């Protein structure tokens, strides 16, 4: 396994940690904002799984029908394990729609799968610049942290993701396991 670029890693970790604070200062009200608000309620208006699915649907969708169609092609290729077919489509999407967070996130996912972690971190950073609440991108960053033995940063990233989406099953256990592992080392 190749080492990762320290500067890029540290910059992306800062974006992950700052994501939680940015959420509190976001003022624009939109459907996505309302969905995130509902996720954090003690008594959500709808089933949290449905809310999470709606969030993903909004992230994946695009107002340009051709862009949405191309994303569907990339998603189908990824689901089939054909990252070699999905990557050029996602490259095209991030070039033509540089403000579409999900195009960057899906490209980061492919880079993660292919263990091109520097590229994944870079795309995660762009995803978080565009959508600081992107718990999927934050989870991807946490996985890269674990792959490279950065357990403190992984735990912090998992905690931020859990704050954004408190309904991710098993994440509290992962954080507890990381705590237990850290205690064993000391």
C-alpha positions in Angstrom: 0.0 0.0 0.0 1.3 3.4 -1.0 1.5 6.2 1.6 -0.8 9.1 1.2 0.1 12.8 0.7 0.3 14.3 4.2 -0.8 17.8 3.2 -3.8 16.7 1.3 -4.8 14.3 4.1 -4.5 17.1 6.7 -6.5 19.6 4.6 -9.3 17.0 4.0 -9.3 16.1 7.7 -9.8 19.8 8.5 -12.8 19.9 6.1 -14.2 16.8 7.8 -13.9 18.3 11.3 -15.2 21.6 10.2 -18.3 20.1 8.5 -20.1 19.8 11.7 -19.7 23.5 12.5 -20.7 24.6 9.0 -24.0 22.8 9.3 -25.0 25.0 12.2 -24.3 28.2 10.3 -26.1 27.3 7.1 -29.0 29.7 6.7 -30.6 28.8 3.4 -33.8 26.7 3.7 -34.3 24.0 1.2 -35.7 20.5 1.0 -32.3 19.1 1.7 -31.9 21.3 4.8 -35.3 20.2 6.0 -34.4 16.6 5.5 -31.2 17.0 7.6 -33.2 18.8 10.2 -35.6 15.9 10.4 -32.7 13.4 10.8 -31.6 15.2 13.9 -35.1 15.4 15.5 -35.8 13.2 18.5 -39.1 12.4 16.9 -38.6 12.6 13.1 -41.5 13.4 10.8 -40.8 10.3 8.7 -38.9 7.1 9.0 -35.2 8.0 9.1 -34.4 5.4 6.4 -36.8 7.2 4.1 -35.2 10.5 4.9 -31.7 9.2 4.2 -32.9 7.7 0.9 -34.4 11.1 -0.1 -31.1 12.8 0.8 -29.2 10.4 -1.5 -31.8 10.9 -4.2 -31.3 14.7 -4.1 -27.5 14.3 -4.1 -27.5 11.9 -7.1 -30.1 13.9 -9.1 -29.2 16.9 -11.3 -31.4 19.6 -12.9 -29.7 18.8 -16.2 -31.4 15.6 -17.5 -28.3 14.6 -19.5 -26.1 14.9 -16.4 -28.6 12.8 -14.4 -28.6 10.2 -17.2 -24.8 10.1 -17.3 -24.8 9.7 -13.5 -27.1 6.7 -13.9 -24.7 5.2 -16.4 -21.8 5.6 -13.9 -23.9 4.2 -11.0 -24.9 1.1 -13.1 -21.2 0.6 -14.1 -20.1 0.9 -10.4 -22.9 -1.5 -9.3 -21.6 -4.0 -11.9 -18.0 -3.6 -10.6 -16.9 -1.9 -13.9 -15.1 1.0 -12.4 -13.1 1.3 -15.6 -16.4 2.3 -17.3 -17.7 4.5 -14.6 -14.5 6.6 -14.1 -14.5 8.4 -17.5 -18.1 9.2 -17.1 -17.5 10.7 -13.7 -14.4 12.5 -14.9 -16.7 14.1 -17.6 -19.3 15.0 -14.9 -16.8 16.7 -12.6 -15.4 18.6 -15.6 -18.8 19.7 -16.9 -20.5 20.2 -13.6 -17.8 21.2 -11.1 -20.4 22.3 -8.5 -22.1 18.8 -8.3 -20.9 17.3 -5.0 -22.1 13.8 -5.8 -20.1 13.6 -9.0 -17.0 14.3 -7.0 -18.1 11.8 -4.3 -18.7 9.0 -6.7 -15.3 9.6 -8.3 -13.8 9.5 -4.8 -15.5 6.2 -4.2 -13.9 4.7 -7.3 -10.5 6.0 -6.3 -11.1 4.4 -2.9 -12.0 1.1 -4.3 -8.9 1.2 -6.5 -6.8 2.2 -3.5 -5.8 5.5 -5.1 -6.2 7.2 -1.8 -4.6 10.6 -2.6 -7.1 11.0 -5.5 -9.9 9.9 -3.3 -9.0 12.3 -0.5 -8.8 15.2 -3.1 -12.2 14.4 -4.4 -13.6 14.0 -0.9 -12.3 17.4 -0.1 -14.1 18.9 -3.1 -17.3 17.1 -2.1 -17.1 18.6 1.4 -16.4 22.0 0.0 -19.6 21.8 -2.0 -21.7 19.9 0.6 -20.2 19.9 4.1 -23.0 17.6 5.4 -22.0 14.7 3.0 -21.9 11.9 5.5 -21.1 9.4 2.8 -17.9 11.3 1.8 -17.0 11.7 5.5 -17.4 7.9 5.9 -15.2 7.4 2.9 -12.5 9.6 4.5 -12.8 7.6 7.7 -12.2 4.4 5.8 -9.1 5.8 4.2 -7.9 6.9 7.7 -8.4 3.3 8.9 -6.6 1.9 5.9 -3.6 4.0 6.7 -3.6 3.5 10.5 -4.9 7.0 11.4 -7.4 5.7 14.0 -7.8 9.0 15.9 -8.7 10.8 12.7 -11.0 7.9 11.6 -12.8 8.1 15.0 -13.3 11.9 14.6 -14.6 11.5 11.1 -17.0 8.7 12.1 -18.2 11.0 15.0 -18.9 13.8 12.6 -20.7 11.5 10.2 -22.8 10.2 13.1 -23.6 13.8 14.2 -24.9 14.5 10.6 -26.8 11.3 10.3 -27.5 9.8 13.8 -29.3 6.8 12.2 -26.3 5.0 10.7 -26.6 1.6 12.2 -23.5 0.2 13.9 -21.5 3.4 13.8 -21.6 3.9 17.5 -20.1 0.3 17.8 -17.3 1.2 15.4 -16.5 4.3 17.4 -16.6 2.2 20.7 -14.3 -0.4 19.1 -11.8 2.4 18.1 -11.9 3.7 21.7 -11.3 0.2 23.1 -8.4 -0.3 20.6 -6.8 3.0 21.6 -7.1 2.1 25.3 -5.3 -1.2 24.6 -2.4 0.6 23.0 -1.9 2.9 26.0 
